[in-house]
Amino acid sequence: MPNAYQNMTDAQLDAAIADLEAQADDLRALNLKLDMARGKPSPEQTALSKPMLDLLTSDSDLSDQGVDADNYGAPDGLPSARALAAELLGVDAANVSVMGSSSLNIMYDCVEHGFVHGIAGEKPWCQQGVVKFLCPAPGYDRHFTVTESFGIQNVPVPMREDGPDMDVVREYVEKDATVKGIWCVPKYANPTGVTYSDDVVRAFAALRPAAPDFRIFWDNAYAVHTFEGEGDQLMNIFDAIAEQGGDKNLVYEFASTAKVTFPSSGMAWVTASPADMAELRRAFSAMRVSPEKISQLAHVKFLKDAAGVAEHMKRHAALVAPRFALVEEKLSAGLGEVGCATWTKPKGGYFVSFEGPRGSAKAIVELAKELGVTLTPAGAPWPYGRDPEDTNIRIAPTYPSLDELGQALDVFVVAVKLVSARLARSERA
């Protein structure tokens, strides 16, 4: 359907462009320096966890169920930390390893293990010629960077409203043995905010990969990051596998406290089938002597259990929800009647996924930068930064203050309108 600018007469369109260019000039003169580029917790959010810093002192008992937190050992993490991670994911603590603060580091190590040493007794990927990873897109750019850094081919897969297009996934996974993995953010996906439906989760569990060394990289980064009501419910992928009467080696699941407490210091963990976990432990033993157990001890004292995490995340929600509400308010007021864009309305997570007119995203991001607002580079949510339609922009509203966010969104709306109007004009040339 044509947008408002496409429906204007030439005279009306020229007048609209002139007015928007005047608005842009006014914004440019303000010399703004605003940032909506990355999904970071705000200072108010990280402040919620500062009391944790007072829980351990020089007089504290630095032991956990007989394990010393102040010395080497326990490469899988403190017992209480593993129990907390297992409770949050709904898995057996025996199949959990808790490591440093970044789950992305663990994902990198898992890819490196497959690439250098091989998975499940298969040849290392570096000896297999062409190796591919499936990349639901729009998706998380840092995932794609990991596999790209190894020379693995990133293959985009369309995202739908209930998760990746499983017909496409199944076709690749079950018929192409060069496909070794797929990146997934199953709850409040980055950047779309989509939560995978039960049918999609069950479809993943039912996959019969052509490659024995294929693994699903299930990055459950936003498992507890709900900010609206009850939020979305995600089916446990291991329960879905169990429904089918098996415990097949198919999934590596990851999560962390990166946006629960401090991104710079926390806990990250991985879980998988017993056989896969045994293999990962052997693989990691060459480089892991001891995780950050003092940080783990502080975290379990602070968060305690899943109920404690839920209460803590309610305090996060009180800070995050107004920011997402402001995004909806500003975009609806500024663009709702123009008809040139759509955007997601997630119940959790850290992002809003925005779709502008075809061929607009790069121009919008560049113009917004010109006017003082830094956005995630256009195309970033796609492998190799190549959005085939040049329409998608990731909006990250959590870090700026509400006042700064409001200003940034006002700039963004003007940039979207002006680029859309200019595109409508170019169509008539």
N, C-alpha and C positions, 0 to 999 in steps of 0.2 A: 504494500500500500504506500502511495506517495506521502512524503512528509509535508509539513506546512510550507516549507520553502519551495519544494517542488511544485506545489499547487498555486504559488503566487504568480502574478503577472510579472513581466520584466521590470516594470517600474516599481512595483511593490518589493520585489527581490532586491533591486539596487538600493532602495531606501533602507531595507532591513540590514543589508550588508554595511551601509554607511553608518547606521546607528550602532551596530555591533562593533565596528572598528573604532568608533568614538569611545564606547565602553572599554574596549581593550586598551586604548591609549590612556584612559583614566587609571586603569588598574596598573599599567606599566609604570606610570608616574609614582605610584606608591612605593616602588622598590621592595616589594615583598620578598621574603625568603622563607617559604613554607614547604614542608616535606610530607608527602603521602606515599613514599616509595616502598617502604618495607613494613612488614607486619610485626612491629615491635610492641611490647607492652609499654604503656605510658609510665612516667615516673610515679604517678599515683598508684599504679598497679604494683610496681616493684616495691613500693613503700609498704604494701600490705604484708610483705614477708620479712620486713626488717626485725620484728621481734624474735625471729628465728636466730638472729645473730647473738642474742643474749642468752641462749639456752646452753651453750657450751662455754665453760671458763677453764682456767688453769686448775680448778679444783674438781672438775667434772670426772665422773667415771667414764672412761672412753672404751667401754666394752659393750658388746651386744651378744647376748646368749652365748657367752664364752669365747667370742671372737674379739680380738683386739682391733680397735679402729685406728690406733696410732702406730701400727707396725705393718710389715708385709703380711701377705696371706689373704685368703678368701677372695680369689680372683673373680668369683661370681657375684661378689657383693655381700654385704652384711645380711644375716638371716632375716632381720626385721624389714630391711629394704626390699629384699626379694619377696617377702610376704605381702608388703604393701603393693608392689608392682603387680603381683599375681592377682590380688584382690581387685585392683582397678581393671585388669584385663579379663578377669574371669577364667584364669588358667591355673595350672598346678605350679606352685613355687619351685618345684624340682626342675621345671623346664624354663626357668627364668635366669638370665644373667643381667645384673645391674652394673653399669660401668660409669663412664664420665658424664659430663653434663649434656652432651650433644648426641641425639639419636642419629643425626646425619653422619657423624663419624663412624657409628656402628654400621650403618648402611654401606658406607664407602668400604669398610673393612670386609663386609660380606661380598660385595662385588669383587674386591681385590682377591679374596679367597677363591672365588670361582674362576677369575681370570688367570691367576698365577698357579693355583694348586688343583683346581677342579673340584666339582661337587659330586658326591655320591659315587666316587670311584671313576668318574668319567675324565677324559682328557681335560687339562686346563683350557679355558676358553681361548687363551692366546695361541693355542696349537690347533684350533678347530677352523681356522679361516674366518669366514663371515659369521659374526655373532650379532644378534639383534635383541633389543629391549622394546617392549610396547610402552607407549607413553600416552595415557589418556590426556586429551587436550581440549580446552585449556587445563593446565596442570601446574605443578610446582617446578619452577625453573631450576632450583638447586638439585633436584632429582636428575633432571636431564643433563646437568653439568657433570654429575658424577660419572654416568655411563659414557658420555661424550669424551671425558678425559682419558678413558681407556681405549678409545677408538671403536667402541661399540656403536652400532647403528641404532639410532633412536627412531622408532616408527610411530607416528601419531595415530591415535585411536579416538574416534569421536566420543565426547561426553554427552550423555542424555540427562534428563531430569531425575533419573533414578540410578545413575552411575554410568560406567563405560558401556558402549554398545557391545553386548556380549556375543552377538552373532559375529562381529568382526574379531573380537578376542578369540573366540572358539576356533574360527577359521585359521587364524595365525598359529595358535598354540597347539592345536591338535593335528595340523598338517605340515608345519614347518619346524624341523628340528633345529634350525639355527636360532629360533626364538628361545632365549634363556631366562627371560624374566619380564615382569610388568610392574611398573610403579603404580601404587594405589594410595590415595588418601581417602579412606572409606567413610569418614564422618566429617561433615562440614568441610568438604574438599577445598583445597587451595587451587584456584580462587573462587570457584563457583558456589561454594557453600552447600553443595549437594551431599546428601547422605545416601549411601547405597541401600537400595531396597532389599528386603529379604530374598526376593527372587534373584537379584543380581548376586548377592552373597552366596546363595545356594548354587548358582551357575558357576561361580568361581570354584566352589568346593567340588563340583562335579567334573571339572576339567580333567581330561586324559591327555597330558602333554606328549607330544611326539618326542621331546627331549627329556631323558631321565633327570637331567640336571637343570630343568626349568624350575624356578621358584617365584612365587608371588611376594613382592616386597610391600607388605601391608603396613603402611606408615600411619598408625592411628594417633596422629599428633594432637588432634582436637577432641579426643574421647570425652573429656570432662569440661569442655569449653562451651557450655550452653549459656546463653544470656536471655533467652525468651521462653518463659513458661516451662513446661516439661521438656521441651526440646525434642530432638529427633532420637529415635531408638535404632541402634545398629545391631544387627544380629552378629553373634560371636562366630567368627569364621571357623574356629575349631569345633564348635557345636554343629555347624553345618556339615563339616566333614564327618563328624561322629554319626550324624543322622543317616549317613550313607553306609554305616557299618564298618568304617575303617579309620585308621590313624596314619594316613598316607603322608609322605614327606613332600609337602607342597608349599607351605607358607612360612615366611619369616615375618613376624609381627614386631613392630617397634613403637615405642612411645617415650615420653620424657616429662620432666617437670619444667621444661624450658620456659613456658609461658604461665606456669603455675606459681613459681617462686622467682628465681633469678635466671635469666638466660645465660648468664656468665658462670654460674655455679649451681649445679643441681645433680639430678640423677637421670640417666637414660637407660633403657633396657631393651632386650630382645627376648622373644620367646618363639619356640618352634616345636616340631615333633621331638620326641625323645631322641630319635636317631640323628636328626639334624642338629639338635643342641649338642649332642656328644661330639659331632664332627666340628661344629663351630668352636667348642671349647678346646679341642685339640689344635685347631687352626690358630686360635687366639693365644694359646699358651706361650708361643714363642715371643710375644711382645707384651703380654700382660702379666705383671707380677702382683699388682694390687691396685684396685680402683680407689676412688676418692672417698674412702670410708668415713672420714670425719664429716664431710659434707653429707653423706648418707645418714649418719647418726643424727645430725642436726635436723635433717629433713623428717625422719621418722618421729623424732621427738616433737616436732612442730606440727606436722600433718596428722600423725597418729595412725589413721586408718581411712578407708574409703569414705566413711561418714564425715570425718574431719576434712578430707579433700573437698567433699561436696559443700560443706559450710564455707570453706575458704573461697571456693569458686563463686558462691553467691555474692561475696564481697567484690570479686572481679566483675561479675555481671552488672552490679550496680554502677560501675564505672564505664563498662563497655557498651551496655545497652543504649544509653543516651547518645553515644556517638553514632551507632548504626541508625537510630531513629532520626538523627539529624541528617544523615546521608539520604535517607528515604524522603524526608521533608524537603530538602533542598533540590534533589533531583526531580521529585514530583512537581514541585512548584515551578521550577525553571524549565523543565523539559517535557512535563506530562502532556501538555497540549500541542507540543511541536511535532511529536510522533517520529522523531529521528533516532530514538535510542530505546534500549531496554536494559534492565539491570536486575540482579538477583536480590532476594530479600531473605537472607539466611536467618536461622534461629540460633546460630552459634558460629564459632570459628573466628577468623580475623579479617575476612575479606568480602568485598562486593565485586562481582564480575560484571563489567559494563560492556555493552555492545553498541557501537555507533554505526553510522552508515558505512557501506563498503568503501574501502580506501581512505578511511578517516583517522584510524587510530594513531599512526605515526604523526600526522599533522596536528592532532589534538594535543598529544604529549609534548611536541615541540613548541606549540603555541603557549601551552600552560607554563612550560619552563621559561619562555620569554616573558611571561606575565608574573613570574615569581613563585610558581608552584612546581615542585619536582614530583613526578609520578614514576611508577615502575615503567621501564622502557616498553614501548609497544612491541608486541610479539614475544615478550619474555615467557608467557605461559605456554609457549609452543616449542617443540624441539628445534634447536638451532636458531631460535628467535624468529622463526618464519611463520607468522600467522597468514594462512593462504588468502584470507579475505581482508586482512588489515582492518579488523573491526574491534578486537578485544582489548580492553584496558582493565588492569587490576587496581582497584581502589583499596587502600589500606588505611582505615580511619582511626586506628587505636592509639597511635602515639601522640598526635597533636592534641593540644588542649581543645576544649569545645569551641572557644573563640577562634583559635587558629584554624580548626577544622571548618568552621562556618565560612571563614574568609577563603580558604582553599577551595571549598566547594563552589562558592560564588564565582571564583576565577575559572574553575573547571567548566561550569555551566556556560559561561560566556565563550570559552574556547570551543566547546562542543557546538554551540549554536553558530559561531562564526565559520568554523570549518564546514559544517553541514550546509550552510548557506552558500559558501564559496563552491562546494561540490555541486550544488544545485545549479549555480550559474555556469560552471564548466560543462555540465551536461547539455547546455543549450548552445554552446559555442559551435 
